[in-house]
Amino acid sequence: MTYNPDLLDKAKRHPEKQKNPDRPMGKKPDWIRVKAPQGGTYGETHTIVKNFKLTTVCEEAGCPNIGECWSKKHATFMIMGEVCTRACAFCNVATGKPDELDKMEPLRIGVAVEKMGLKHVVVTSVDRDDLADGGAEHFVKTIEAIRFKSPETTIEILTPDFKKKVGAVDIVAKSKPDVFNHNLETVPRLYPTVRPGARYYTSLRLLERVKEVDADIYTKSGLMVGLGESFEEVGQVLDDMRAAGVDFLTVGQYLQPSPKHAPVDRFWTPEEFQKLEKAAYAKGFLMVSASPLTRSSHHAGEDFEKLRTAREILRAKAQ
């Protein structure tokens, strides 16, 4: 057998997926195109991330937009390590037993945000089912460190579902992030195969609870399409989100990270994304980003300004 370090690395990252049969990855359509990472500002961002020993979801999840974002000094920080306790069928983040929390990580992120001069920062994490609070306090400490080092920076968090962690959502919401994001990811019917460690209504209830704690916090959620869902099923999820008070919707095309991950059922066309975006605005979302390469934190800073403006216009009309 020929030695292939890439296959060995993937087996190490995803031991639970090695029993899966290889699924053909197929050719991507012409509209799935991204710019390759380049030097200059991209290199500066890479240097800051490495010097402060930080983890980014841009790298760990294999985000297709890393070249564009890092070239603009935008990076989504991933806290609490790079090993997840869940094994979602779509995700490229490593699965296994995580290390203990790094108590200095929040401060390092705060300093990095200050050094990068970020106006808006996105902080996400792996699932930490091994922790009593799911990592809620670590999110709070990270938010506090960013505010201490860079008080003008707006903060967006993308959290796990905190399943069975009583009070965790309240702890994080009371720290008042500007945007509280939690992705539903897919339609309820596909949860058992795509997101087996999660529960649809647990995630939906989280988003609803954030608004109950503080109605002024913007809530955000995202979906991947191309896993076998129907347009009608996606429409029902959008209705559920709006019933929970979600302000901002993101929808992007699922891209299969490896032959062992969930296969792509089909590629939605740009026209279908436009149709979905129009439908979402009609349902009452303040902000919608729907395109093949849309990801939760892609253009997050620019979209936050649009979101804030949309709320101001809506409130002015209500007066």
Summary of the structure (lengths in Angstrom):
residues: 319
radius of gyration: 18.9
end to end distance: 71.8
largest distance: 71.8
contacts: 1016
relative contact order: 0.13
helix: 41%
strand: 13%
